[in-house]
């Protein structure tokens, strides 16, 4: 079973997300670095999870 939820980047919502991930026994979180939007969830989650930041890759960036 796979469950998906949507969270805002406001602190109360991120705390709910952290609790939800903890309840699912998640240990690693990987997120895509797009603009500066990754910063709030990354900084909040890095204290509780192994947190990875992935760089966006698109075929159009290959020369």
PQR file of N, CA, C, O and H, with PARSE charges and radii, in Angstrom:
ATOM      1  N   UNK A   1       0.837  -1.179   0.000 -0.4000 1.5000
ATOM      2  CA  UNK A   1       0.000   0.000   0.000 -0.0000 2.0000
ATOM      3  C   UNK A   1       0.882   1.243   0.000  0.5500 1.7000
ATOM      4  O   UNK A   1       1.855   1.319   0.751 -0.5500 1.4000
ATOM      5  N   UNK A   2       0.551   2.189  -0.821 -0.4000 1.5000
ATOM      6  CA  UNK A   2       1.290   3.441  -0.896 -0.0000 2.0000
ATOM      7  C   UNK A   2       0.323   4.583  -0.613  0.5500 1.7000
ATOM      8  O   UNK A   2      -0.759   4.660  -1.196 -0.5500 1.4000
ATOM      9  H   UNK A   2      -0.239   2.127  -1.432  0.4000 1.0000
ATOM     10  N   UNK A   3       0.723   5.450   0.275 -0.4000 1.5000
ATOM     11  CA  UNK A   3      -0.129   6.575   0.640 -0.0000 2.0000
ATOM     12  C   UNK A   3       0.596   7.871   0.305  0.5500 1.7000
ATOM     13  O   UNK A   3       1.791   8.003   0.566 -0.5500 1.4000
ATOM     14  H   UNK A   3       1.602   5.387   0.748  0.4000 1.0000
ATOM     15  N   UNK A   4      -0.118   8.815  -0.265 -0.4000 1.5000
ATOM     16  CA  UNK A   4       0.462  10.118  -0.598 -0.0000 2.0000
ATOM     17  C   UNK A   4      -0.333  11.204   0.103  0.5500 1.7000
ATOM     18  O   UNK A   4      -1.560  11.143   0.174 -0.5500 1.4000
ATOM     19  H   UNK A   4      -1.089   8.707  -0.478  0.4000 1.0000
ATOM     20  N   UNK A   5       0.366  12.185   0.611 -0.4000 1.5000
ATOM     21  CA  UNK A   5      -0.268  13.338   1.246 -0.0000 2.0000
ATOM     22  C   UNK A   5       0.430  14.599   0.756  0.5500 1.7000
ATOM     23  O   UNK A   5       1.565  14.557   0.282 -0.5500 1.4000
ATOM     24  H   UNK A   5       1.363  12.235   0.553  0.4000 1.0000
ATOM     25  N   UNK A   6      -0.262  15.703   0.878 -0.4000 1.5000
ATOM     26  CA  UNK A   6       0.288  17.000   0.488 -0.0000 2.0000
ATOM     27  C   UNK A   6       0.403  17.866   1.734  0.5500 1.7000
ATOM     28  O   UNK A   6      -0.501  17.899   2.568 -0.5500 1.4000
ATOM     29  H   UNK A   6      -1.184  15.737   1.262  0.4000 1.0000
ATOM     30  N   UNK A   7       1.536  18.572   1.850 -0.4000 1.5000
ATOM     31  CA  UNK A   7       1.787  19.445   2.993 -0.0000 2.0000
ATOM     32  C   UNK A   7       2.273  20.798   2.497  0.5500 1.7000
ATOM     33  O   UNK A   7       2.969  20.885   1.486 -0.5500 1.4000
ATOM     34  H   UNK A   7       2.270  18.545   1.172  0.4000 1.0000
ATOM     35  N   UNK A   8       1.906  21.835   3.204 -0.4000 1.5000
ATOM     36  CA  UNK A   8       2.441  23.158   2.866 -0.0000 2.0000
ATOM     37  C   UNK A   8       3.837  23.279   3.468  0.5500 1.7000
ATOM     38  O   UNK A   8       4.269  22.404   4.219 -0.5500 1.4000
ATOM     39  H   UNK A   8       1.340  21.764   4.025  0.4000 1.0000
ATOM     40  N   UNK A   9       4.534  24.348   3.145 -0.4000 1.5000
ATOM     41  CA  UNK A   9       5.871  24.558   3.705 -0.0000 2.0000
ATOM     42  C   UNK A   9       5.843  25.437   4.953  0.5500 1.7000
ATOM     43  O   UNK A   9       6.883  25.929   5.392 -0.5500 1.4000
ATOM     44  H   UNK A   9       4.183  25.059   2.535  0.4000 1.0000
ATOM     45  N   UNK A  10       4.670  25.632   5.518 -0.4000 1.5000
ATOM     46  CA  UNK A  10       4.558  26.367   6.778 -0.0000 2.0000
ATOM     47  C   UNK A  10       4.923  25.410   7.921  0.5500 1.7000
ATOM     48  O   UNK A  10       4.625  24.218   7.859 -0.5500 1.4000
ATOM     49  H   UNK A  10       3.826  25.233   5.161  0.4000 1.0000
ATOM     50  N   UNK A  11       5.561  25.938   8.949 -0.4000 1.5000
ATOM     51  CA  UNK A  11       6.086  25.108  10.035 -0.0000 2.0000
ATOM     52  C   UNK A  11       5.066  24.154  10.643  0.5500 1.7000
ATOM     53  O   UNK A  11       5.387  22.977  10.806 -0.5500 1.4000
ATOM     54  H   UNK A  11       5.803  26.907   9.000  0.4000 1.0000
ATOM     55  N   UNK A  12       3.854  24.589  10.990 -0.4000 1.5000
ATOM     56  CA  UNK A  12       2.914  23.621  11.576 -0.0000 2.0000
ATOM     57  C   UNK A  12       2.627  22.423  10.664  0.5500 1.7000
ATOM     58  O   UNK A  12       2.514  21.292  11.137 -0.5500 1.4000
ATOM     59  H   UNK A  12       3.592  25.545  10.858  0.4000 1.0000
ATOM     60  N   UNK A  13       2.513  22.670   9.378 -0.4000 1.5000
ATOM     61  CA  UNK A  13       2.268  21.591   8.426 -0.0000 2.0000
ATOM     62  C   UNK A  13       3.489  20.678   8.307  0.5500 1.7000
ATOM     63  O   UNK A  13       3.347  19.460   8.202 -0.5500 1.4000
ATOM     64  H   UNK A  13       2.605  23.589   8.993  0.4000 1.0000
ATOM     65  N   UNK A  14       4.675  21.258   8.323 -0.4000 1.5000
ATOM     66  CA  UNK A  14       5.894  20.449   8.248 -0.0000 2.0000
ATOM     67  C   UNK A  14       6.058  19.570   9.486  0.5500 1.7000
ATOM     68  O   UNK A  14       6.555  18.449   9.390 -0.5500 1.4000
ATOM     69  H   UNK A  14       4.791  22.247   8.408  0.4000 1.0000
ATOM     70  N   UNK A  15       5.644  20.072  10.641 -0.4000 1.5000
ATOM     71  CA  UNK A  15       5.696  19.269  11.861 -0.0000 2.0000
ATOM     72  C   UNK A  15       4.727  18.088  11.780  0.5500 1.7000
ATOM     73  O   UNK A  15       5.043  16.992  12.242 -0.5500 1.4000
ATOM     74  H   UNK A  15       5.240  20.984  10.719  0.4000 1.0000
ATOM     75  N   UNK A  16       3.558  18.310  11.196 -0.4000 1.5000
ATOM     76  CA  UNK A  16       2.599  17.219  10.976 -0.0000 2.0000
ATOM     77  C   UNK A  16       3.210  16.194  10.019  0.5500 1.7000
ATOM     78  O   UNK A  16       3.076  14.989  10.229 -0.5500 1.4000
ATOM     79  H   UNK A  16       3.302  19.201  10.821  0.4000 1.0000
ATOM     80  N   UNK A  17       3.882  16.676   8.968 -0.4000 1.5000
ATOM     81  CA  UNK A  17       4.524  15.773   8.021 -0.0000 2.0000
ATOM     82  C   UNK A  17       5.607  14.943   8.714  0.5500 1.7000
ATOM     83  O   UNK A  17       5.707  13.738   8.480 -0.5500 1.4000
ATOM     84  H   UNK A  17       3.991  17.655   8.798  0.4000 1.0000
ATOM     85  N   UNK A  18       6.404  15.571   9.550 -0.4000 1.5000
ATOM     86  CA  UNK A  18       7.454  14.866  10.277 -0.0000 2.0000
ATOM     87  C   UNK A  18       6.856  13.785  11.174  0.5500 1.7000
ATOM     88  O   UNK A  18       7.373  12.669  11.228 -0.5500 1.4000
ATOM     89  H   UNK A  18       6.323  16.549   9.740  0.4000 1.0000
ATOM     90  N   UNK A  19       5.781  14.106  11.871 -0.4000 1.5000
ATOM     91  CA  UNK A  19       5.112  13.119  12.723 -0.0000 2.0000
ATOM     92  C   UNK A  19       4.567  11.961  11.897  0.5500 1.7000
ATOM     93  O   UNK A  19       4.674  10.802  12.297 -0.5500 1.4000
ATOM     94  H   UNK A  19       5.361  15.012  11.827  0.4000 1.0000
ATOM     95  N   UNK A  20       3.976  12.279  10.735 -0.4000 1.5000
ATOM     96  CA  UNK A  20       3.435  11.250   9.863 -0.0000 2.0000
ATOM     97  C   UNK A  20       4.544  10.311   9.369  0.5500 1.7000
ATOM     98  O   UNK A  20       4.391   9.090   9.398 -0.5500 1.4000
ATOM     99  H   UNK A  20       3.889  13.221  10.410  0.4000 1.0000
ATOM    100  N   UNK A  21       5.657  10.894   8.916 -0.4000 1.5000
ATOM    101  CA  UNK A  21       6.780  10.077   8.439 -0.0000 2.0000
ATOM    102  C   UNK A  21       7.334   9.206   9.566  0.5500 1.7000
ATOM    103  O   UNK A  21       7.669   8.042   9.346 -0.5500 1.4000
ATOM    104  H   UNK A  21       5.781  11.886   8.893  0.4000 1.0000
ATOM    105  N   UNK A  22       7.427   9.763  10.756 -0.4000 1.5000
ATOM    106  CA  UNK A  22       7.903   9.002  11.915 -0.0000 2.0000
ATOM    107  C   UNK A  22       6.956   7.832  12.205  0.5500 1.7000
ATOM    108  O   UNK A  22       7.408   6.728  12.506 -0.5500 1.4000
ATOM    109  H   UNK A  22       7.155  10.708  10.934  0.4000 1.0000
ATOM    110  N   UNK A  23       5.660   8.072  12.116 -0.4000 1.5000
ATOM    111  CA  UNK A  23       4.685   7.006  12.384 -0.0000 2.0000
ATOM    112  C   UNK A  23       4.795   5.869  11.376  0.5500 1.7000
ATOM    113  O   UNK A  23       4.437   4.732  11.682 -0.5500 1.4000
ATOM    114  H   UNK A  23       5.293   8.970  11.871  0.4000 1.0000
ATOM    115  N   UNK A  24       5.287   6.167  10.181 -0.4000 1.5000
ATOM    116  CA  UNK A  24       5.482   5.155   9.137 -0.0000 2.0000
ATOM    117  C   UNK A  24       6.861   4.504   9.217  0.5500 1.7000
ATOM    118  O   UNK A  24       7.204   3.659   8.391 -0.5500 1.4000
ATOM    119  H   UNK A  24       5.578   7.091   9.933  0.4000 1.0000
ATOM    120  N   UNK A  25       7.652   4.905  10.222 -0.4000 1.5000
ATOM    121  CA  UNK A  25       9.014   4.396  10.435 -0.0000 2.0000
ATOM    122  C   UNK A  25       9.960   4.730   9.288  0.5500 1.7000
ATOM    123  O   UNK A  25      10.871   3.965   8.971 -0.5500 1.4000
ATOM    124  H   UNK A  25       7.373   5.591  10.893  0.4000 1.0000
ATOM    125  N   UNK A  26       9.728   5.878   8.678 -0.4000 1.5000
ATOM    126  CA  UNK A  26      10.621   6.368   7.627 -0.0000 2.0000
ATOM    127  C   UNK A  26      11.934   6.787   8.281  0.5500 1.7000
ATOM    128  O   UNK A  26      11.925   7.421   9.336 -0.5500 1.4000
ATOM    129  H   UNK A  26       8.988   6.500   8.935  0.4000 1.0000
ATOM    130  N   UNK A  27      13.054   6.439   7.669 -0.4000 1.5000
ATOM    131  CA  UNK A  27      14.358   6.832   8.202 -0.0000 2.0000
ATOM    132  C   UNK A  27      15.126   7.756   7.255  0.5500 1.7000
ATOM    133  O   UNK A  27      16.001   8.503   7.692 -0.5500 1.4000
ATOM    134  H   UNK A  27      13.061   5.924   6.812  0.4000 1.0000
ATOM    135  N   UNK A  28      14.800   7.706   5.961 -0.4000 1.5000
ATOM    136  CA  UNK A  28      15.506   8.522   4.975 -0.0000 2.0000
ATOM    137  C   UNK A  28      14.493   9.300   4.153  0.5500 1.7000
ATOM    138  O   UNK A  28      13.487   8.756   3.699 -0.5500 1.4000
ATOM    139  H   UNK A  28      14.089   7.100   5.606  0.4000 1.0000
ATOM    140  N   UNK A  29      14.779  10.594   3.969 -0.4000 1.5000
ATOM    141  CA  UNK A  29      13.928  11.463   3.158 -0.0000 2.0000
ATOM    142  C   UNK A  29      14.806  12.034   2.046  0.5500 1.7000
ATOM    143  O   UNK A  29      15.881  12.571   2.312 -0.5500 1.4000
ATOM    144  H   UNK A  29      15.597  11.036   4.338  0.4000 1.0000
ATOM    145  N   UNK A  30      14.342  11.916   0.796 -0.4000 1.5000
ATOM    146  CA  UNK A  30      15.057  12.475  -0.349 -0.0000 2.0000
ATOM    147  C   UNK A  30      14.129  13.474  -1.011  0.5500 1.7000
ATOM    148  O   UNK A  30      12.970  13.170  -1.294 -0.5500 1.4000
ATOM    149  H   UNK A  30      13.469  11.480   0.580  0.4000 1.0000
ATOM    150  N   UNK A  31      14.650  14.672  -1.256 -0.4000 1.5000
ATOM    151  CA  UNK A  31      13.830  15.688  -1.911 -0.0000 2.0000
ATOM    152  C   UNK A  31      14.622  16.342  -3.037  0.5500 1.7000
ATOM    153  O   UNK A  31      15.853  16.363  -3.034 -0.5500 1.4000
ATOM    154  H   UNK A  31      15.592  14.918  -1.027  0.4000 1.0000
ATOM    155  N   UNK A  32      13.887  16.863  -3.980 -0.4000 1.5000
ATOM    156  CA  UNK A  32      14.484  17.508  -5.142 -0.0000 2.0000
ATOM    157  C   UNK A  32      14.747  18.981  -4.825  0.5500 1.7000
ATOM    158  O   UNK A  32      13.907  19.660  -4.234 -0.5500 1.4000
ATOM    159  H   UNK A  32      12.887  16.846  -3.982  0.4000 1.0000
ATOM    160  N   UNK A  33      15.908  19.454  -5.221 -0.4000 1.5000
ATOM    161  CA  UNK A  33      16.273  20.852  -5.007 -0.0000 2.0000
ATOM    162  C   UNK A  33      15.737  21.695  -6.158  0.5500 1.7000
ATOM    163  O   UNK A  33      16.309  21.704  -7.248 -0.5500 1.4000
ATOM    164  H   UNK A  33      16.590  18.902  -5.701  0.4000 1.0000
ATOM    165  N   UNK A  34      14.655  22.392  -5.915 -0.4000 1.5000
ATOM    166  CA  UNK A  34      14.092  23.292  -6.913 -0.0000 2.0000
ATOM    167  C   UNK A  34      13.991  24.675  -6.292  0.5500 1.7000
ATOM    168  O   UNK A  34      13.303  24.867  -5.289 -0.5500 1.4000
ATOM    169  H   UNK A  34      14.191  22.384  -5.029  0.4000 1.0000
ATOM    170  N   UNK A  35      14.675  25.628  -6.888 -0.4000 1.5000
ATOM    171  CA  UNK A  35      14.697  26.993  -6.374 -0.0000 2.0000
ATOM    172  C   UNK A  35      15.061  26.956  -4.897  0.5500 1.7000
ATOM    173  O   UNK A  35      15.991  26.244  -4.519 -0.5500 1.4000
ATOM    174  H   UNK A  35      15.234  25.472  -7.703  0.4000 1.0000
ATOM    175  N   UNK A  36      14.363  27.697  -4.059 -0.4000 1.5000
ATOM    176  CA  UNK A  36      14.623  27.688  -2.619 -0.0000 2.0000
ATOM    177  C   UNK A  36      13.530  26.968  -1.851  0.5500 1.7000
ATOM    178  O   UNK A  36      13.534  26.976  -0.620 -0.5500 1.4000
ATOM    179  H   UNK A  36      13.608  28.276  -4.367  0.4000 1.0000
ATOM    180  N   UNK A  37      12.594  26.343  -2.556 -0.4000 1.5000
ATOM    181  CA  UNK A  37      11.445  25.718  -1.906 -0.0000 2.0000
ATOM    182  C   UNK A  37      11.814  24.505  -1.060  0.5500 1.7000
ATOM    183  O   UNK A  37      11.033  24.115  -0.192 -0.5500 1.4000
ATOM    184  H   UNK A  37      12.590  26.336  -3.556  0.4000 1.0000
ATOM    185  N   UNK A  38      12.952  23.909  -1.278 -0.4000 1.5000
ATOM    186  CA  UNK A  38      13.370  22.725  -0.536 -0.0000 2.0000
ATOM    187  C   UNK A  38      13.850  23.075   0.867  0.5500 1.7000
ATOM    188  O   UNK A  38      13.857  22.216   1.748 -0.5500 1.4000
ATOM    189  H   UNK A  38      13.587  24.226  -1.983  0.4000 1.0000
ATOM    190  N   UNK A  39      14.248  24.321   1.084 -0.4000 1.5000
ATOM    191  CA  UNK A  39      14.906  24.693   2.346 -0.0000 2.0000
ATOM    192  C   UNK A  39      14.072  24.458   3.609  0.5500 1.7000
ATOM    193  O   UNK A  39      14.563  23.780   4.512 -0.5500 1.4000
ATOM    194  H   UNK A  39      14.242  25.019   0.368  0.4000 1.0000
ATOM    195  N   UNK A  40      12.843  24.976   3.731 -0.4000 1.5000
ATOM    196  CA  UNK A  40      12.107  24.764   4.990 -0.0000 2.0000
ATOM    197  C   UNK A  40      11.913  23.291   5.351  0.5500 1.7000
ATOM    198  O   UNK A  40      12.197  22.907   6.485 -0.5500 1.4000
ATOM    199  H   UNK A  40      12.445  25.527   2.998  0.4000 1.0000
ATOM    200  N   UNK A  41      11.433  22.446   4.415 -0.4000 1.5000
ATOM    201  CA  UNK A  41      11.281  21.038   4.825 -0.0000 2.0000
ATOM    202  C   UNK A  41      12.616  20.355   5.109  0.5500 1.7000
ATOM    203  O   UNK A  41      12.714  19.540   6.026 -0.5500 1.4000
ATOM    204  H   UNK A  41      11.203  22.758   3.493  0.4000 1.0000
ATOM    205  N   UNK A  42      13.635  20.681   4.332 -0.4000 1.5000
ATOM    206  CA  UNK A  42      14.940  20.056   4.542 -0.0000 2.0000
ATOM    207  C   UNK A  42      15.466  20.373   5.933  0.5500 1.7000
ATOM    208  O   UNK A  42      15.857  19.469   6.671 -0.5500 1.4000
ATOM    209  H   UNK A  42      13.556  21.343   3.587  0.4000 1.0000
ATOM    210  N   UNK A  43      15.479  21.647   6.294 -0.4000 1.5000
ATOM    211  CA  UNK A  43      16.030  22.050   7.592 -0.0000 2.0000
ATOM    212  C   UNK A  43      15.212  21.485   8.749  0.5500 1.7000
ATOM    213  O   UNK A  43      15.778  21.141   9.787 -0.5500 1.4000
ATOM    214  H   UNK A  43      15.161  22.382   5.695  0.4000 1.0000
ATOM    215  N   UNK A  44      13.912  21.383   8.595 -0.4000 1.5000
ATOM    216  CA  UNK A  44      13.100  20.830   9.668 -0.0000 2.0000
ATOM    217  C   UNK A  44      13.307  19.324   9.803  0.5500 1.7000
ATOM    218  O   UNK A  44      13.379  18.805  10.917 -0.5500 1.4000
ATOM    219  H   UNK A  44      13.452  21.662   7.752  0.4000 1.0000
ATOM    220  N   UNK A  45      13.401  18.626   8.685 -0.4000 1.5000
ATOM    221  CA  UNK A  45      13.489  17.168   8.713 -0.0000 2.0000
ATOM    222  C   UNK A  45      14.883  16.634   9.010  0.5500 1.7000
ATOM    223  O   UNK A  45      15.015  15.504   9.479 -0.5500 1.4000
ATOM    224  H   UNK A  45      13.341  19.047   7.780  0.4000 1.0000
ATOM    225  N   UNK A  46      15.926  17.416   8.749 -0.4000 1.5000
ATOM    226  CA  UNK A  46      17.273  16.880   8.894 -0.0000 2.0000
ATOM    227  C   UNK A  46      17.621  16.523  10.338  0.5500 1.7000
ATOM    228  O   UNK A  46      18.561  15.763  10.570 -0.5500 1.4000
ATOM    229  H   UNK A  46      15.818  18.334   8.368  0.4000 1.0000
ATOM    230  N   UNK A  47      16.889  17.051  11.303 -0.4000 1.5000
ATOM    231  CA  UNK A  47      17.156  16.701  12.693 -0.0000 2.0000
ATOM    232  C   UNK A  47      16.607  15.342  13.096  0.5500 1.7000
ATOM    233  O   UNK A  47      17.038  14.772  14.098 -0.5500 1.4000
ATOM    234  H   UNK A  47      16.125  17.668  11.114  0.4000 1.0000
ATOM    235  N   UNK A  48      15.667  14.822  12.331 -0.4000 1.5000
ATOM    236  CA  UNK A  48      15.003  13.563  12.692 -0.0000 2.0000
ATOM    237  C   UNK A  48      15.203  12.432  11.692  0.5500 1.7000
ATOM    238  O   UNK A  48      14.948  11.271  12.009 -0.5500 1.4000
ATOM    239  H   UNK A  48      15.317  15.286  11.517  0.4000 1.0000
ATOM    240  N   UNK A  49      15.660  12.764  10.486 -0.4000 1.5000
ATOM    241  CA  UNK A  49      15.779  11.774   9.421 -0.0000 2.0000
ATOM    242  C   UNK A  49      17.119  11.922   8.719  0.5500 1.7000
ATOM    243  O   UNK A  49      17.748  12.978   8.783 -0.5500 1.4000
ATOM    244  H   UNK A  49      15.867  13.708  10.228  0.4000 1.0000
ATOM    245  N   UNK A  50      17.554  10.863   8.051 -0.4000 1.5000
ATOM    246  CA  UNK A  50      18.674  10.966   7.130 -0.0000 2.0000
ATOM    247  C   UNK A  50      18.107  11.694   5.910  0.5500 1.7000
ATOM    248  O   UNK A  50      17.285  11.138   5.181 -0.5500 1.4000
ATOM    249  H   UNK A  50      17.043  10.005   7.999  0.4000 1.0000
ATOM    250  N   UNK A  51      18.542  12.924   5.691 -0.4000 1.5000
ATOM    251  CA  UNK A  51      17.910  13.784   4.690 -0.0000 2.0000
ATOM    252  C   UNK A  51      18.869  14.027   3.534  0.5500 1.7000
ATOM    253  O   UNK A  51      19.982  14.515   3.729 -0.5500 1.4000
ATOM    254  H   UNK A  51      19.210  13.375   6.284  0.4000 1.0000
ATOM    255  N   UNK A  52      18.430  13.685   2.335 -0.4000 1.5000
ATOM    256  CA  UNK A  52      19.235  13.858   1.127 -0.0000 2.0000
ATOM    257  C   UNK A  52      18.599  14.908   0.235  0.5500 1.7000
ATOM    258  O   UNK A  52      17.376  15.010   0.144 -0.5500 1.4000
ATOM    259  H   UNK A  52      17.525  13.289   2.176  0.4000 1.0000
ATOM    260  N   UNK A  53      19.442  15.680  -0.419 -0.4000 1.5000
ATOM    261  CA  UNK A  53      18.984  16.673  -1.374 -0.0000 2.0000
ATOM    262  C   UNK A  53      19.462  16.255  -2.758  0.5500 1.7000
ATOM    263  O   UNK A  53      20.664  16.145  -3.000 -0.5500 1.4000
ATOM    264  H   UNK A  53      20.436  15.597  -0.345  0.4000 1.0000
ATOM    265  N   UNK A  54      18.513  16.024  -3.668 -0.4000 1.5000
ATOM    266  CA  UNK A  54      18.835  15.569  -5.020 -0.0000 2.0000
ATOM    267  C   UNK A  54      18.748  16.741  -5.986  0.5500 1.7000
ATOM    268  O   UNK A  54      17.883  17.606  -5.850 -0.5500 1.4000
ATOM    269  H   UNK A  54      17.536  16.114  -3.472  0.4000 1.0000
ATOM    270  N   UNK A  55      19.636  16.761  -6.946 -0.4000 1.5000
ATOM    271  CA  UNK A  55      19.625  17.802  -7.965 -0.0000 2.0000
ATOM    272  C   UNK A  55      18.698  17.382  -9.094  0.5500 1.7000
ATOM    273  O   UNK A  55      18.687  16.224  -9.513 -0.5500 1.4000
ATOM    274  H   UNK A  55      20.339  16.058  -7.056  0.4000 1.0000
ATOM    275  N   UNK A  56      17.930  18.331  -9.572 -0.4000 1.5000
ATOM    276  CA  UNK A  56      17.023  18.067 -10.677 -0.0000 2.0000
ATOM    277  C   UNK A  56      17.826  17.767 -11.932  0.5500 1.7000
ATOM    278  O   UNK A  56      18.811  18.446 -12.221 -0.5500 1.4000
ATOM    279  H   UNK A  56      17.938  19.271  -9.232  0.4000 1.0000
ATOM    280  N   UNK A  57      17.413  16.763 -12.668 -0.4000 1.5000
ATOM    281  CA  UNK A  57      18.077  16.391 -13.903 -0.0000 2.0000
ATOM    282  C   UNK A  57      17.058  16.316 -15.021  0.5500 1.7000
ATOM    283  O   UNK A  57      16.039  15.633 -14.908 -0.5500 1.4000
ATOM    284  H   UNK A  57      16.613  16.212 -12.433  0.4000 1.0000
ATOM    285  N   UNK A  58      17.340  17.013 -16.083 -0.4000 1.5000
ATOM    286  CA  UNK A  58      16.476  16.914 -17.260 -0.0000 2.0000
ATOM    287  C   UNK A  58      17.340  16.641 -18.479  0.5500 1.7000
ATOM    288  O   UNK A  58      18.455  17.155 -18.571 -0.5500 1.4000
ATOM    289  H   UNK A  58      18.167  17.568 -16.174  0.4000 1.0000
ATOM    290  N   UNK A  59      16.852  15.849 -19.407 -0.4000 1.5000
ATOM    291  CA  UNK A  59      17.632  15.566 -20.627 -0.0000 2.0000
ATOM    292  C   UNK A  59      18.014  16.821 -21.397  0.5500 1.7000
ATOM    293  O   UNK A  59      19.032  16.820 -22.089 -0.5500 1.4000
ATOM    294  H   UNK A  59      15.946  15.431 -19.333  0.4000 1.0000
ATOM    295  N   UNK A  60      17.236  17.885 -21.302 -0.4000 1.5000
ATOM    296  CA  UNK A  60      17.547  19.105 -22.054 -0.0000 2.0000
ATOM    297  C   UNK A  60      18.811  19.797 -21.539  0.5500 1.7000
ATOM    298  O   UNK A  60      19.349  20.680 -22.206 -0.5500 1.4000
ATOM    299  H   UNK A  60      16.408  17.886 -20.740  0.4000 1.0000
ATOM    300  N   UNK A  61      19.286  19.397 -20.353 -0.4000 1.5000
ATOM    301  CA  UNK A  61      20.491  20.020 -19.811 -0.0000 2.0000
ATOM    302  C   UNK A  61      21.767  19.367 -20.331  0.5500 1.7000
ATOM    303  O   UNK A  61      22.869  19.818 -20.016 -0.5500 1.4000
ATOM    304  H   UNK A  61      18.849  18.679 -19.811  0.4000 1.0000
ATOM    305  N   UNK A  62      21.622  18.310 -21.123 -0.4000 1.5000
ATOM    306  CA  UNK A  62      22.781  17.619 -21.688 -0.0000 2.0000
ATOM    307  C   UNK A  62      23.137  18.248 -23.026  0.5500 1.7000
ATOM    308  O   UNK A  62      22.281  18.402 -23.897 -0.5500 1.4000
ATOM    309  H   UNK A  62      20.727  17.945 -21.378  0.4000 1.0000
ATOM    310  N   UNK A  63      24.388  18.607 -23.180 -0.4000 1.5000
ATOM    311  CA  UNK A  63      24.856  19.188 -24.467 -0.0000 2.0000
ATOM    312  C   UNK A  63      25.597  18.159 -25.278  0.5500 1.7000
ATOM    313  O   UNK A  63      26.061  18.457 -26.379 -0.5500 1.4000
ATOM    314  H   UNK A  63      25.083  18.482 -22.472  0.4000 1.0000
TER
END
